[in-house]
Amino acid sequence: MKLGEKIRYLREVEGSLRGMGRAINQQELVRLIEAETGGKLSQSYLSQIESGARPHLTNTTRQTLASFFKVHPGYLVDDPEGYHPELQSDIRGMEDKLDLWLVAGAERFRRDAVLKHALLTVARHEQSRECLLLLEAILETPGLMPRLMEVLRPSKEDAEPEKMDQADAHRSAKSAGKRRKVVER
């Protein structure tokens, strides 16, 4: 992963951790860094780093970003060719790694807003591992997934009451009242 991609990824994670449901933007990052660490960098410098126009950080900038994002300063460089992140030592718990993996997936599928939201929702859940294991159980139980989809995400035709005009709503309520009276007798 290139340095610019790492910074974008860290902005996404930071936004998620702060409950924003989105990446913090560059200007927000600049303000937060100054407020929380006292460090200073400009939005244009950050943009150049992320775009790859500046492939290397100054030591001061590296320390400031590492301090803010709570990562090792050595993380803030381009990964060597052939490097795979899953080879890292077990610094964080499995749940944290899973959450970071889900956030990275959400970033990769950012153009599919529904999928991105779903991945971030699982990542934010306190028990994201159990959420994925539950999904596995749902998929392995014959007929359960389609039934859950019917119940949890009804089709547009099933959700039409909000589109009824007032006359239809009145007739529907009146007819329901008549049925209730017949049942009560």
Legacy VTK file of the C-alpha trace (Angstrom):
# vtk DataFile Version 3.0
C-alpha trace
ASCII
DATASET POLYDATA
POINTS 185 float
0.000 0.000 0.000
1.281 3.455 -0.889
1.642 6.219 1.716
-1.233 8.254 0.220
-3.557 5.225 0.395
-2.587 4.691 4.019
-3.449 8.276 4.930
-6.845 7.992 3.170
-7.437 4.677 4.947
-6.536 6.198 8.325
-8.918 9.106 7.670
-11.700 6.557 6.970
-10.929 4.602 10.135
-10.723 7.794 12.212
-14.083 9.000 10.901
-15.615 5.632 11.732
-14.072 5.570 15.210
-15.415 9.063 15.882
-18.922 7.916 14.901
-19.114 10.075 11.791
-20.028 7.223 9.452
-17.620 8.594 6.860
-13.993 9.489 6.431
-12.883 12.720 8.032
-11.931 15.095 5.242
-8.505 16.656 4.876
-9.534 20.011 6.315
-11.096 18.337 9.361
-7.918 16.310 9.819
-5.755 19.444 9.756
-7.975 21.112 12.393
-8.112 17.998 14.606
-4.338 17.522 14.467
-3.756 21.088 15.572
-6.400 20.910 18.315
-5.371 17.500 19.663
-1.601 17.386 19.156
-0.585 21.004 18.638
1.060 19.937 15.371
0.583 21.905 12.186
0.340 20.902 8.570
-1.591 22.395 5.707
-4.442 20.861 3.788
-2.551 21.381 0.523
0.495 19.486 1.887
-1.807 16.669 3.012
-3.408 16.621 -0.441
0.021 16.342 -2.090
0.908 13.422 0.183
-2.340 11.600 -0.579
-2.085 12.178 -4.325
1.491 10.893 -4.417
2.924 14.249 -5.527
5.009 14.135 -2.324
6.010 10.504 -1.845
7.875 11.105 1.433
7.045 12.844 4.701
9.293 15.079 6.722
10.191 13.545 10.075
8.078 16.171 11.881
5.023 15.434 9.734
5.513 11.656 10.155
5.678 12.030 13.951
2.636 14.333 14.004
0.497 11.986 11.877
1.674 8.889 13.786
0.842 10.560 17.087
-2.609 11.646 15.902
-3.584 8.305 14.322
-1.851 6.312 17.080
0.224 4.257 14.651
3.924 3.484 14.588
5.810 6.133 12.538
7.278 3.287 10.447
3.768 2.537 9.149
3.711 5.888 7.340
5.843 4.861 4.355
5.128 2.986 1.133
5.017 -0.755 1.715
7.786 -2.670 -0.052
6.792 -4.589 -3.158
5.338 -7.976 -2.231
4.460 -6.928 1.328
1.254 -8.435 2.753
-0.334 -6.874 5.853
-1.556 -10.231 7.174
2.073 -11.054 7.980
2.114 -8.429 10.739
2.587 -9.572 14.305
-0.484 -9.932 16.505
-0.454 -6.413 17.966
-4.198 -5.943 18.116
-6.917 -8.338 19.084
-8.719 -10.336 16.442
-11.815 -8.113 16.714
-9.789 -4.963 16.001
-8.162 -6.566 12.971
-11.539 -7.672 11.695
-12.966 -4.169 12.155
-10.043 -2.622 10.268
-10.484 -5.185 7.489
-14.190 -4.328 7.246
-13.459 -0.586 7.121
-10.880 -1.199 4.380
-13.505 -3.199 2.474
-15.983 -0.362 2.876
-13.404 2.042 1.450
-12.800 -0.248 -1.525
-16.530 -0.440 -2.234
-17.214 3.247 -1.517
-19.079 3.646 -4.828
-21.686 1.113 -3.637
-23.183 3.199 -0.834
-25.423 0.411 0.491
-22.592 -2.136 0.705
-20.226 0.446 2.201
-22.807 1.300 4.871
-23.383 -2.395 5.646
-19.649 -3.066 6.079
-19.185 -0.019 8.306
-22.218 -1.015 10.385
-20.691 -4.439 11.052
-17.280 -2.858 11.775
-18.839 -0.477 14.328
-20.738 -3.268 16.084
-19.186 -4.310 19.388
-19.231 -7.972 18.347
-18.405 -7.819 14.637
-17.004 -11.363 14.629
-20.292 -12.732 15.950
-22.165 -10.698 13.310
-20.240 -12.469 10.561
-20.746 -15.868 12.202
-24.479 -15.125 12.396
-24.464 -14.265 8.694
-22.826 -17.629 7.989
-25.529 -19.429 9.998
-28.269 -17.545 8.137
-26.797 -18.466 4.767
-26.395 -22.127 5.734
-29.992 -22.465 6.962
-32.131 -23.364 3.925
-34.730 -20.709 3.083
-33.852 -18.411 5.981
-32.118 -15.651 4.007
-34.993 -15.054 1.539
-37.511 -15.061 4.408
-35.457 -12.591 6.439
-35.125 -10.359 3.374
-38.941 -10.372 3.007
-39.409 -9.383 6.633
-36.531 -6.949 7.088
-36.495 -5.298 3.661
-40.012 -5.504 2.220
-40.499 -4.770 -1.454
-41.836 -1.410 -2.583
-45.317 -2.887 -3.161
-45.484 -3.977 0.490
-44.493 -0.495 1.660
-47.118 1.403 -0.370
-49.255 2.796 2.529
-47.144 5.937 2.675
-47.937 6.592 -0.998
-51.698 6.229 -0.550
-53.641 9.412 -0.937
-55.811 10.542 1.973
-59.014 9.203 0.469
-57.516 5.732 0.065
-56.155 5.856 3.610
-59.580 6.898 4.948
-61.360 4.098 3.013
-58.771 1.588 4.215
-59.163 2.677 7.855
-62.973 2.656 7.564
-62.953 -0.856 6.112
-60.563 -2.053 8.840
-62.935 -0.615 11.447
-65.868 -2.516 9.940
-63.886 -5.747 9.968
-62.948 -5.157 13.606
-66.641 -4.679 14.559
-67.619 -7.886 12.772
-64.883 -9.809 14.564
-65.890 -8.340 17.955
-69.511 -9.535 17.569
LINES 1 186
185 0 1 2 3 4 5 6 7 8 9 10 11 12 13 14 15 16 17 18 19 20 21 22 23 24 25 26 27 28 29 30 31 32 33 34 35 36 37 38 39 40 41 42 43 44 45 46 47 48 49 50 51 52 53 54 55 56 57 58 59 60 61 62 63 64 65 66 67 68 69 70 71 72 73 74 75 76 77 78 79 80 81 82 83 84 85 86 87 88 89 90 91 92 93 94 95 96 97 98 99 100 101 102 103 104 105 106 107 108 109 110 111 112 113 114 115 116 117 118 119 120 121 122 123 124 125 126 127 128 129 130 131 132 133 134 135 136 137 138 139 140 141 142 143 144 145 146 147 148 149 150 151 152 153 154 155 156 157 158 159 160 161 162 163 164 165 166 167 168 169 170 171 172 173 174 175 176 177 178 179 180 181 182 183 184
